[in-house]
Amino acid sequence: MKLGTAELFRIAITIAFLVAVIMLTKPCSQAVSTFVVGFGSGSGSGSAKGSGSGSAKIDPYERLTPGMTEQQVKDAIERSKAKNAALAGSGAGSGSGSNALAPAMNPAMRRPAPAPAPSANP
């Protein structure tokens, strides 16, 4: 079997690519793993270890369930406002307590209803 220079060149390039893939797999997989795991830490720095200050994080959200009464929903909203105000007061949160709520629950952030279309009858 006789191979020309073009075939030998293609074989050499293919072998070089295979060696490069094998050599680069481990560092690339470690970098991707570090990147993906960094999202779950919540610290923003990419490390899973805490700052060591001993401060507990306050969850500004309240869970609303379908079986809640209107009074329970109002109480949960008030608790959420109080938590957001505490976070804003400590400088850890962003926004004020009333504006931190979702737009659907905050009347100040709701879009106005569209104007009714003019009637077509003269």
Rosetta constraint file for C-alpha pairs under 8 A:
AtomPair CA 3 CA 7 HARMONIC 6.09 0.50
AtomPair CA 3 CA 8 HARMONIC 6.57 0.50
AtomPair CA 4 CA 8 HARMONIC 6.34 0.50
AtomPair CA 5 CA 9 HARMONIC 6.00 0.50
AtomPair CA 6 CA 10 HARMONIC 6.24 0.50
AtomPair CA 7 CA 11 HARMONIC 6.19 0.50
AtomPair CA 8 CA 12 HARMONIC 6.13 0.50
AtomPair CA 9 CA 13 HARMONIC 6.16 0.50
AtomPair CA 10 CA 14 HARMONIC 6.10 0.50
AtomPair CA 11 CA 15 HARMONIC 6.19 0.50
AtomPair CA 12 CA 16 HARMONIC 6.13 0.50
AtomPair CA 13 CA 17 HARMONIC 6.19 0.50
AtomPair CA 14 CA 18 HARMONIC 6.25 0.50
AtomPair CA 15 CA 19 HARMONIC 6.19 0.50
AtomPair CA 16 CA 20 HARMONIC 6.12 0.50
AtomPair CA 17 CA 21 HARMONIC 6.12 0.50
AtomPair CA 18 CA 22 HARMONIC 6.22 0.50
AtomPair CA 19 CA 23 HARMONIC 6.11 0.50
AtomPair CA 20 CA 24 HARMONIC 5.95 0.50
AtomPair CA 21 CA 25 HARMONIC 5.91 0.50
AtomPair CA 22 CA 26 HARMONIC 7.92 0.50
AtomPair CA 24 CA 28 HARMONIC 6.06 0.50
AtomPair CA 25 CA 29 HARMONIC 5.93 0.50
AtomPair CA 26 CA 30 HARMONIC 6.15 0.50
AtomPair CA 27 CA 31 HARMONIC 6.18 0.50
AtomPair CA 28 CA 32 HARMONIC 6.19 0.50
AtomPair CA 29 CA 33 HARMONIC 6.00 0.50
AtomPair CA 30 CA 34 HARMONIC 6.12 0.50
AtomPair CA 31 CA 35 HARMONIC 6.14 0.50
AtomPair CA 32 CA 36 HARMONIC 6.12 0.50
AtomPair CA 33 CA 37 HARMONIC 6.00 0.50
AtomPair CA 34 CA 38 HARMONIC 5.95 0.50
AtomPair CA 34 CA 46 HARMONIC 7.59 0.50
AtomPair CA 35 CA 39 HARMONIC 7.16 0.50
AtomPair CA 35 CA 46 HARMONIC 7.40 0.50
AtomPair CA 36 CA 40 HARMONIC 7.65 0.50
AtomPair CA 37 CA 41 HARMONIC 7.04 0.50
AtomPair CA 37 CA 46 HARMONIC 7.57 0.50
AtomPair CA 38 CA 42 HARMONIC 7.71 0.50
AtomPair CA 38 CA 44 HARMONIC 7.58 0.50
AtomPair CA 38 CA 45 HARMONIC 7.48 0.50
AtomPair CA 38 CA 46 HARMONIC 4.12 0.50
AtomPair CA 38 CA 47 HARMONIC 6.22 0.50
AtomPair CA 38 CA 48 HARMONIC 7.08 0.50
AtomPair CA 39 CA 44 HARMONIC 7.60 0.50
AtomPair CA 39 CA 46 HARMONIC 6.96 0.50
AtomPair CA 40 CA 48 HARMONIC 7.77 0.50
AtomPair CA 41 CA 46 HARMONIC 6.63 0.50
AtomPair CA 41 CA 47 HARMONIC 6.40 0.50
AtomPair CA 41 CA 48 HARMONIC 4.71 0.50
AtomPair CA 41 CA 49 HARMONIC 7.67 0.50
AtomPair CA 42 CA 48 HARMONIC 7.80 0.50
AtomPair CA 43 CA 47 HARMONIC 7.03 0.50
AtomPair CA 43 CA 48 HARMONIC 7.31 0.50
AtomPair CA 43 CA 50 HARMONIC 7.30 0.50
AtomPair CA 58 CA 83 HARMONIC 7.38 0.50
AtomPair CA 58 CA 87 HARMONIC 7.75 0.50
AtomPair CA 59 CA 83 HARMONIC 7.68 0.50
AtomPair CA 60 CA 80 HARMONIC 5.78 0.50
AtomPair CA 60 CA 83 HARMONIC 5.42 0.50
AtomPair CA 60 CA 84 HARMONIC 5.67 0.50
AtomPair CA 60 CA 87 HARMONIC 7.90 0.50
AtomPair CA 61 CA 80 HARMONIC 5.85 0.50
AtomPair CA 62 CA 76 HARMONIC 5.96 0.50
AtomPair CA 62 CA 77 HARMONIC 7.25 0.50
AtomPair CA 62 CA 79 HARMONIC 7.48 0.50
AtomPair CA 62 CA 80 HARMONIC 5.93 0.50
AtomPair CA 63 CA 76 HARMONIC 7.71 0.50
AtomPair CA 64 CA 68 HARMONIC 7.16 0.50
AtomPair CA 64 CA 73 HARMONIC 6.80 0.50
AtomPair CA 64 CA 76 HARMONIC 7.48 0.50
AtomPair CA 68 CA 72 HARMONIC 5.80 0.50
AtomPair CA 68 CA 73 HARMONIC 6.36 0.50
AtomPair CA 69 CA 73 HARMONIC 6.34 0.50
AtomPair CA 70 CA 74 HARMONIC 6.27 0.50
AtomPair CA 71 CA 75 HARMONIC 6.14 0.50
AtomPair CA 72 CA 76 HARMONIC 6.13 0.50
AtomPair CA 73 CA 77 HARMONIC 6.21 0.50
AtomPair CA 74 CA 78 HARMONIC 6.22 0.50
AtomPair CA 75 CA 79 HARMONIC 6.18 0.50
AtomPair CA 76 CA 80 HARMONIC 6.16 0.50
AtomPair CA 77 CA 81 HARMONIC 6.19 0.50
AtomPair CA 78 CA 82 HARMONIC 6.18 0.50
AtomPair CA 79 CA 83 HARMONIC 6.18 0.50
AtomPair CA 80 CA 84 HARMONIC 6.11 0.50
AtomPair CA 80 CA 97 HARMONIC 7.97 0.50
AtomPair CA 81 CA 85 HARMONIC 6.05 0.50
AtomPair CA 81 CA 97 HARMONIC 4.94 0.50
AtomPair CA 81 CA 98 HARMONIC 6.26 0.50
AtomPair CA 81 CA 100 HARMONIC 7.97 0.50
AtomPair CA 81 CA 101 HARMONIC 7.72 0.50
AtomPair CA 82 CA 86 HARMONIC 6.17 0.50
AtomPair CA 82 CA 97 HARMONIC 6.96 0.50
AtomPair CA 83 CA 87 HARMONIC 6.20 0.50
AtomPair CA 83 CA 97 HARMONIC 7.73 0.50
AtomPair CA 84 CA 88 HARMONIC 6.04 0.50
AtomPair CA 84 CA 93 HARMONIC 7.18 0.50
AtomPair CA 84 CA 96 HARMONIC 6.95 0.50
AtomPair CA 84 CA 97 HARMONIC 4.73 0.50
AtomPair CA 84 CA 100 HARMONIC 6.98 0.50
AtomPair CA 85 CA 89 HARMONIC 5.97 0.50
AtomPair CA 85 CA 96 HARMONIC 6.30 0.50
AtomPair CA 85 CA 97 HARMONIC 4.69 0.50
AtomPair CA 86 CA 90 HARMONIC 6.26 0.50
AtomPair CA 87 CA 91 HARMONIC 6.27 0.50
AtomPair CA 87 CA 92 HARMONIC 5.36 0.50
AtomPair CA 87 CA 93 HARMONIC 4.85 0.50
AtomPair CA 87 CA 94 HARMONIC 7.80 0.50
AtomPair CA 88 CA 92 HARMONIC 6.16 0.50
AtomPair CA 88 CA 93 HARMONIC 4.80 0.50
AtomPair CA 88 CA 94 HARMONIC 6.01 0.50
AtomPair CA 88 CA 95 HARMONIC 6.60 0.50
AtomPair CA 88 CA 96 HARMONIC 6.23 0.50
AtomPair CA 88 CA 97 HARMONIC 7.30 0.50
AtomPair CA 94 CA 100 HARMONIC 7.73 0.50
AtomPair CA 95 CA 99 HARMONIC 6.27 0.50
AtomPair CA 95 CA 100 HARMONIC 5.82 0.50
AtomPair CA 96 CA 100 HARMONIC 6.01 0.50
AtomPair CA 97 CA 101 HARMONIC 7.26 0.50
AtomPair CA 98 CA 106 HARMONIC 7.06 0.50
AtomPair CA 99 CA 106 HARMONIC 6.95 0.50
AtomPair CA 99 CA 108 HARMONIC 7.83 0.50
AtomPair CA 99 CA 109 HARMONIC 7.62 0.50
AtomPair CA 101 CA 105 HARMONIC 6.41 0.50
AtomPair CA 101 CA 106 HARMONIC 5.96 0.50
AtomPair CA 102 CA 106 HARMONIC 6.23 0.50
AtomPair CA 103 CA 107 HARMONIC 7.33 0.50
AtomPair CA 103 CA 108 HARMONIC 7.98 0.50
AtomPair CA 103 CA 109 HARMONIC 5.20 0.50
AtomPair CA 103 CA 110 HARMONIC 5.80 0.50
AtomPair CA 104 CA 109 HARMONIC 7.65 0.50
AtomPair CA 104 CA 110 HARMONIC 6.35 0.50
AtomPair CA 106 CA 110 HARMONIC 6.59 0.50
